[in-house]
Amino acid sequence: MAHRVLGRDFVIRPVAVIGAGPFGLSTAAHLRARGIPVRVFGDPMVSWREHMPEGMLLKSTPVASSLDCPQPGHTLADYCDAAGVRRLVTDEDIIPVETFVAYGEWFQQRLVPGLERVRVVSVDRGEHGAFELKLDSGESFTARAVVVATGLSGLAHLPPELAGAAGAGPAPTSPVSHSSQHHDLGRFAGQELIVIGAGQSALETAALAAEAGARVRVVSRGRGRVAFGAPPWRQPRLRPDSPFGRAWSLWALSHYAQPYRFLPARTRHLLVRKVLGPLGAWWLRDRFEGKVQVHEVDRVLGAEAPDGSPVLTVRAHDGRTERLAADHVVAATGYRVDIAAMDFLGHGLRTSLAVSRGAPRLGAGHVSSVPGLYFTGLPAASSYGPVMRFVCGTEFASPRLVKHLAAAHG
């Protein structure tokens, strides 16, 4: 797009949004509403569609599961009305992942119609503070700002204790995999399966695999780690409501995330890990208890697969060493932000970014230490708190990011 100003031609460069999950789509909708040229790259809702198990249900409530945008009429409830499916509005309504994926795709088609289903190969600094991007289509172009909204992509965490049995890396066909690598858990029917972890991902993966015919054992590190939340009708009524439940701390972290980045680094990282930590959804308890064996250990010491089948070495709470064998091990061990894993960012960009334990250190408006380079979603959690791990974080992040970007690069 060329314009003439004072006798000179110049090009209005777009903003590039990398990623088409909830945070990328929400950010793009806010940019478009402000009339800011934007190019959005990615496969819409791909992580939710391909890297979540079939039959999964969202742990978040409907009120916490809408993508934020400036235009009314684009909530999850609005999608249900438009699609003619049962309205999901109360805290007792449970959202199938297929419904949430369809909602995200509907949101994209209405508000981000120009989405480009190509991959960004590289991002480097250009001249005068701009960014040079290369796409796997072969195209190169210049952007005035870049928003990284790649979600969980490339951030799956495998503890080093499991590396001995993972071979070249976790994979569905190797002895050890990560929970994000499974869409169809029916492949484990008739097999002995160990799931490592105590969070919602671990417990729901275990329940779904058991329902598909696997013999499942959850290995939980620590005492009493397998627990489930209280149903909505048992939530304390004298505490403020939040998208995550009734508690003063949850209310503050979800509604007042701005001051979070001024906390000491140790505190920020601890809260991201601990707040809303390992806990199964209230509706999962009946599907889990009595169907899945739980083996609580002090820690996992190592893993090996001498004959192609994994064997875990664990230390029990009484100090004894035990060996646990299975046909396959699923590590539901979460995600860890690491700028080094975002290899589409050029080496110069990655080395010039200020980081804290691998995560970008963000200032006001989600901008990184490199002017014009923004991060939203999970990579922003260490700067803005646990709310950035959840879809409802779009309500906080997207308008503030776009406001800062518009002011800095308008």
Secondary structure, DSSP 8 states (H G I E B T S, - for coil): -EEEETTEEEE---EEEE--SHHHHHHHHHHHHTT--EEEES-TTHHHHHSS-TT-B-SS-GGG-----SSSS-SHHHHHHHHT-----STT---BHHHHHHHHHHHHHHH-TT-B---EEEEEE-GGG-EEEEETTS-EEEESEEEE--TTTT-B---GGGHHHHTTS--TTSSEEEGGG-S-GGGGTTSEEEEE--SHHHHHHHHHHHHTT-EEEEEEESTT---B---GGGS-TTS---TT-S-HHHHHHHH--GGGGGS-HHHHHHHHHHTT-S-B-GGGHHHHTTTSEEEEESEEEEEE-TTSS-EEEEE-TTS-EEEEE-SEEEE---B---GGG-TTB-HHHHHHS-EETTEE---GGGB-SSTTEEE-SGGGHHHH-GGGGSTTHHHHHHHHHHHHHHHHH-
